[in-house]
Amino acid sequence: VFDAALAQLSLAASLATGRRLNLRRLEQLTDAMCATVAEFGAMTGAPGGVLSGPVLADDVRRDVALRRFRSQAVRAVAGTDHYASLFSALELDPGRLTYDDVARLPTTSKTALRDAPGRFVHRDARPVTRATTTGTTGRATSVHYSDYELRVIAALTANHMVLRRLIRTGDVVALCISSRATLALGSVTSTCQRVGAVASLIGLVDPIDALAQLARGATAQSPTVLNVYASYLGALVEQGLRAGYRPRDFALDRILVGGEIVTEGLLRRARRVFGDIEFAENCAMTEIAPAGGTPCTAGHLHLEPSTGMVEVLRLDGDEPALPDEPGRLVVTPLPPYRETTLLLRYDTEDVVSALDGPLACELRHLPATSRIAGKRALALRHDDGWLFQRPVQEALEQLDVVPLPARYGYWRAGSGVAVEAYVRDDSIATRSAVRDSLLAASVPVTELSLETDPARLQRAHAVRADLREQSFIAQPTQLQAAGQA
Amino acid sequence: VIAAVAFVVVTAASAVGLALAYLRTVRLSRPPIGVFNRSDITAMTCGIAVAPGLYLLLPKVLAGALFGLTVLSVIAFTLQPAPPPTWVRRAILLLLAGLAIAVAGAGGSHSRAFATVNAAVVILCVVGITNLWAQTGMRTGHLLVLAALLTVYDVVFTALFPVTSELLGTLGSAPVAPVVFWPVGDAGLGLGLGDLLVLSAFVLVAYKDYGAAPARRAAFSGLLVTTAMLVGVAAGALPSLVPTMAGLGPLVVASCWSWQRRLGTGRTVRDFSLDLHATPILQGGGDTP
């Protein structure tokens, strides 16, 4: 009890002063959480507050966030080429920034970071890892991290996973994510090590191969947790249903899915293969780590204010978006979490909506936006407003006639949009079902093109399941093996 | 003298019994994160070593007030999960504080009325503190280390150095004294708060970790050793200020060591609570599995 209290005090002191976190204390906190769960079965009260500090009134929170933003700006101007020249051109003193000054500061674009990552690296920092994004919407972006940052991110991930009971002692965690997702792989592996679980890297191999490894009895310890991209989960579901897998074939207890839009249709269909187990959605991003979001049961995305300052700016301007208006998610990772690649007002190019009024969900103490609606680059303006990926994908993935993951594209056509999608058959019934589903999801579809061969799609969006890795041996599925026997 | 021994032993037995009843029926609020571990033993030992020095440095009135406030906050914590509303609990606290001050003022700290009220206050403290230990996950192994350290402390600071006697001199005249005693002539026969805490924790941890039978043995052997030492002091066979832990400590250490070897590290709080629901312990006789 005493060392857990000390660890919490140490964390709170670092958050208040911006001084480096005590890594030993941070790791002690994870150990204390695991010990608490082992001793009592659960944590009581509001353990989430342990990581974010006390719940603050909105105006106090704004003041604290501004103070921490200033401190990061001072460091960025002193140590990076990009922000030194930017502040000089704007004649802004980073140590005296007001919220009005912050609003004048241009957002940092993904392109700027992608084109010259070195201009954002603090000259005194000692990077040890260059993490890259998967680059599904363009060339991969790279971000440098120091050893301190990697350990902080790993410890925070572990604390988050233990707090939400996503990874537990004795679990076998199968990782179906890209081998290039350095941060995610490192953090989850480190979490497993800390809590006494086993990390099992499957990767993005042929889904049939992955299913064989996930199945009960395929390895000495059957996986109990699957960490997977949404689109690859779709591929697993599709192949699993085709190969005759049923829930009894797996020992999975939880599926941690994220990295892309997760639809209700995907989860409903995934339950047919993996059973009525817990699905937990996560939202993390290489560029802004360890800042990230946690979805709640009310469908909001709650962003941890202690790790980053969050803004929602209009899609076609740099003014704050109005409540319920879609906007770009702009995040500034704050000290003491980041010290190498420093980003001020980083435009994630993810589209969310600011929320209006007090929240009533279980995470109401944390600021929130809507769930991510899609990428700004894939947003389409039509006569009645904007179209994003989420409604199209929700509409398609809830239909069994659409193979998972949904393959689709859309573009402007007349007053509405044209949608193309990959389907199992191009019958009248299918066409009608797809059109009805799209219209029900408020997609103003004026033209519909259905293809039974995904290669024939003209503007389909890339998905992470496409980052397929090769393996030497294609393993037979458990059922095929049983059939041969 | 017989009445004094009987009063102290009955008070000690009541403290143990009430602490056990509390453990079976009341769940204290605990911090969201954290389990009793070695860091708590270290912190407690440091606190126990430093606190007497601090009390001795302060003027008697201040030391008495500080100790009284500490005791009140412990009792408030102990009563916190009780069903009566907050104002009733506050009224009980005020009543206890007023009563303690009144009897100390009226009859002095050597009166029987003071001894009785003081015993009630000490019992409440023992119930709260030992339950906090047991309910935050104190195990037999922790108690073994704590008892060993306290034995050394008690022998050194009671028998070899006059710290305990000076502390009793400072706090003995306060409205609340850290000792359960009964006046005998100009002096009194008593048992220190620390000894009562170890005795009570001995029974509680045995009960939580291993069940009713080890707890019964702990209660019986602990009270026997304590009674024997009280009788020894009353009969003049032992010095008037004897470190009780010199007798109780080895018993606790040996029992804990033996249980650990034979029965393992003991149940978690979760398993204990589940077992408590499964088999009502008032009826139980054997060890809980």
Interface residues (C-beta under 8 A of the other chain):
Chain A: V1 F2 D3 A4 A5 L6 Q8 L29 A32 M33 A35 T36 A38 E39 F40 G41 M43 T44 G45 A46 P47 G49 V50
Chain B: S29 R30 P31 P32 I33 G34 V35 F36 N37 S39 D40 T42 A43 T136 G137 T268 V269 R270
